[in-house]
Structure formats: structure tokens, C-alpha cells
């Protein structure tokens, strides 16, 4: 392994008894990149991150973080990284600035720099006017900004964010990603897990994890180009469930999936199949308000990858 990369794993495994939570994971995260770790809940993302942060010992395999081995240097790794857990981990009964003061001490920020770092965190998170507010009174989005600020008080060069936007509204999610971009632009490495497929578009590279294994890795553009041969149609219809039943029976239709309030349909003929699809649905009493061929999204990529994995098992 090379120290030129921020994170490297080789055949990383974590077992809990007979249960395999992480199954021979191989990753390389370059210094300064935003690396997205995507997958459904229970895929093994959090367990992988906890091993990389030195919080769990691997069952087998190897992991290097910032040039240090997680098996032998876990304490030194903890001092050099920032970690934001899936659940809000600060103290609700403290004021915003009191949480910052407390974690400045926990992370060993030199006393002469604590006022400077506190001012930076409050400014970065947009919390200057809320510095004396009780933390429990903050909305979910503001709490996440505070948690991020506390995680970077000691100026770590590698930051692990475990589903940081889970449970917050879309506007708060977008604002949080603006902060991630700022940290990346300053040269920090961001390793961020999420089950929101749209957030993959914000990352330099992503890994898709499913059932404890990495099933795909690359830039969002590379992964979407792997589906270039898939002709995907987007439909807005009056009855989603009835439409799915009708479309699944049509020849040339290989996949039908709910996407937002509509459907994504994989059709062998692409846009040439639109008149037939429209006629079939209208004959079933369904109104088609929109139907068009679109480029694949990251959600389409993930659905296709999962179906391919499931077909191997079957």
C-alpha cells in the first residue's frame, strides 16, 4: 500500500459471529477527493467506516488511513481524522458554544487556538447568531452543521461522515453539501456515506455497497455510462401501481421501477416504444401526462447493479 492515498483497504472483512458485515472490501480514496459511499441501510457502510476510524478491529484484511494501519495505530488515527456519526452525538443540554468548547478540549486543540477555532466553526456553520442557543432547540439541519463543525475543530485532513444528511430536509441537505465542498476545496479528504442516490452526483468518485460487498466503483459519469445501452423512459401517470402491472407484461420491457412520483422503464426499443407504451396504458384507463427517454440517473445505476447481483444469487 502507498501513503500517497488518504485511505486504502485490501480484502477488509468484519464478522460478528457467523454474520459477515463487511466482505472483502477493496478501496482506494485519493487525497483531497470527496468519496461517496453509497448503499441501502444495512449494506455495511457504517461498519466499514467504524473500522477505518479505528473504532472497530477488522476480522481480517488490511486498512491504511493517513498512512497508518488501523490494526496497530488506531489511537493515532483517531487523533488525525474527523468523524461524524450517523446519530447526533453532541450534548443537547449544552449551548452551541459550550459544545464547541467541550470538543475543543476532547480533541486537544491548543488553548491559544481555541478562540480562533471556535470563531471559524461558528462562521463556517452559520451559527454565529445561535452561539448561545441551547443545542436541543436547533433544527436537524443546524444540529448537523454544529456536529460537522465540532468534528473539524482539530483540523483533520481526513473526514469521515456517516450518513450526515439522514433525516434532514432537502434544503438543509444541499446547504450541508455546500460545506463539504468548502472543506474539499481547502484540500481535505471527505469520505461520506449516504443512502440518498442523488448525493452521488456531488462526489468525485463513489462506491456502491450492497450486502456487505462493493459492487461498483468509479466516477458518477463512469457508472452512468455503464448503463448507456439501457434505454430508460421516464413516465408520469395517473396510476403508478396499475401502470407497473401493465408494463411488466409488455414484450421488450426489462425493468419498471418507481422513481419519485413517476416511473422509470427500461425498454429495448427506447423512444421507439413510446407510442406502444402510451397506447397500452391508455387502453387500461391510465392517463399518461409525460413520457420521454432520459439519460440514466445514479438511482437507475444502483437499481440495475442490485438486480444484477440478485440474478447471480438466483
N, C-alpha and C positions, 0 to 999 in steps of 0.2 A: 504494500500500500504506500501511497505517496502523501506527504504533508501539504502538497500544493492544493489539495481539495479540502473543503471545510468538513465534510462528512463522507466516510466510506464504510460500507459494510460488505462482508463476504460470508455468504451462507449462514446468515444470522437466524437463529432458532430460539424460540421461547416456548417451553411446555409447562403446563400446570397439571401435574399428574399425567393422565392419558390425553388430555386436551392440548392440541397444538395451536397456540395463539398466533405465532409468527413462524412461517415455514420457509426456511432457506431464502431469506431476503438479501438481494444484492443491490446496493445503491451507491451512486456517486453524486455528491452535491458539490458544485463548484463554489469557490469563494465569491461572495458578492451577489449571488443569484437568489431570486425568490423561487423556492422549490415547493411545489404543491403536492400534497399527499392526499389523494382523493379515494373515496370509497364509502360504502354504506356503513351505518353503525354496526359495530361488532366485527368489522373486517380485520382488525388487528393494528390499526393505525396508532391508537393511544399506547398500546403495549410496546410497539416499536419505538415510539418517541420516549417513553419512560426508560427504555434500555439505553438509548442514545444520550439521555440526560444523566445517566449513572444512577437512576433510581431503582432499576431492576437489573439483576445479573443475567446475562444470556445463558441459556442452557448449553448452546454450542455456537460455533461460528465466531466471527470477529467483527468488531466495530471500532472505528477510529474517529474521534471528534476533535477538531482543532489540533490534530497531531498526537492526541493522547488516546490510549487504549481504555475502553470503558471497563474492561475486566480488571485492570490493575491501577487505573488512575481516576476512578470515579469521583473522588473528593476534589481533585484538581479541576476536573471537567466542570463540576458544579460551580466552582468559583469563576469560571471563564465564560459560561453561557448564560443566556436569559431564558427563562421558562415560564410560560403562561399556561396553566392547566385548563382543562375542559370546564371545570366548575369555578365560579368566582371564589378566589382564595384569599381575599383581603378581609379586613375586620369591619363589619357593619357598624359596630358601636364606637368606632373612632371617626374623627373628622377626616376629610380628604388629606389635609396637610399632615395630620398625625400618622396616617398610614404611610405616607411618603417618608416621614422622619423615622418611623419604625423600621421600614425596609432598607433605608439607608444604613442603619446600624447592622441589620442582619447581613447585608451584602458587603459590609466592610468598607463603605465609602469613606475616604479620609475626612475627618471633621472639618478641615479647612475648605473642603469642596462641597460639603453638603448643601449649603445655601444656594450655591450655583447650580447644582444638580436638581434641587427642588424647583428652582425657578424654571429650569429647562423643561422638566416634566410637566409642570403646570401649563406652561406656554404650548408645548408640543401637543398636549391632550386637550387644550382649550378649556382648562379647568381653573384659570386664574380667578375668575369671579365666584367660583364654587369652592375655593380652598378651605373655607371654614364650615362648609356644609357637612352634615352627618352623612357618612357613606351610604347608610341604609336608605337615605332619601333620594339617591341618584337613580335615574332610569338605567335599564340594562345596558344601553349603548354607552352612557357616561361611565358606568362601572367598568366596562371592558376597556375604555381608554385609560382609566386610572390603573387598572391591572397591568396594561401594557407599559405604562409609564414606570410603574414600580419594578417591572421586570428588566428595564434597561437603565436603572439608576447607576449601576456599576460599570456601564459602558461595555457590555459584552459584544464581541464581534460576531457571535453566532446566536441566533434567537430561535427558540422552538415555541411555536404557537399551536396548541392543541385545540382545534375547533373553536377559535376565538370569537367567531360571529354567531355561534349557535344560540338561537333563542332571541336574537335582536332583530329589529325591523330592518327592511331593505335599505332605508336611508342611512341608518346607523352602520350597517354593514359596509356601504360604499365609503362612508367617512373613515371607517376603521382601515379600509384598504388604502386610502389616501395616506394614512400614517405609515403603513407598511412600505409604500413606495418611497416615502421620505427617508425611512431607515435604510432601505436598499440603496438609494441614491448616495447615501453617505458611506457606502462600502460595506454595510453589514450583510451577512448571510441570513436569510429568513427561511426557515423550514416550517411550513404551515399546513396543518391537516384540516380537511373540511369534507362534509358530505353534500355541500352545495356545488353542483356541477358547473354552474355559471362562473364560480370563482376561479375555476381553472384558467379561464381566459386572462386573468390578471397575473398569472405566473409565467416565469421564463421557461420552466420545464415542469412537467408533472409526472407522477407515478400513480397508476390506478391499482388499488389493492382490493382483493376480493378473496374471502375465505382464507385469510392468513398469508396469501401469496401476492406478489407483484405480477399482474397480468399484462401490463403495458407501461412503457415509459418513453418520454420524448417531449418535444415542444407541443403546445396545443395545435399548431398548424400541421406538424408531422402526424399527430394522432388522427386529426380530422381528414388528412389526405389519405390515410389508410382506408377510409370509407368512401373514397372518391367513386368507386364502382357501384356504391349503393345509391339508388335513385330515391330520394326522400321527398315526399309530398307533405305539406302542411295543410290540414283541413280544419275549418271552423264549421261545426254542425249543430243542429238543434237538439240532437240526442246522441251523446257520446257513446253510451253503452250499446245502444241498438246499432249504431254505426259500426262499432268494433265487431259485433257478431256478424253483420253482413259482409264486411270487408275481409274478415278472416276466411270466409268461404270462397272468395273470388280467386280464380287462377291468376298467377303472376304476382300475387301479393304475398310477400315472405314475412312481413312483420307489421304489426299495428300496436302503437303504444300511445298512452295518454301523455300529452305534453301541454302543461298549463291548462287552459280551458278547452283545448282542441286535441287533435290527433296528429301523430307523425306516422306516415305509412311508407313502407319500403316497397316500391313497385318496380318490377323488372323492366317495364317499358318507360318508366319515368313519366314525363309530362304527357307522353302519347296516351297514357292510360287515364288521363283526367276525364275525358268525355264519358268513358265507360263507367268510371267510379261515380261520377255525378249522376248518371242515369240510374245506376244500381241503387244508390241511396235515395234518390227522389222517388223511385218506384216503391220503396219501403216507407214512404211518407216522411222522409227526413229532409229538412231544408239545409242546403249547403250554401253558407254565406261566403265562404272563402276556400279556395283550393289552388295551390301553386307549388312548383318544385323549388326546394330550398337547399342550400349547402348544409352538410351535417353539422350539428352542434356537438359540444362535448358530452351532453347527455345522450345524444344518439350514439356517440362513440362508446360510451360506457355500457349502454344497453346492449349494443352489438357484441362487445367484448364479453360481457357476462353470459349472453346467450351462447357464445362460442365455448366458454368454459363449461357451461351446463351440458352442452351437447357432448363434450368429451366424457363427462361423468356418466351420462346416459348410455 
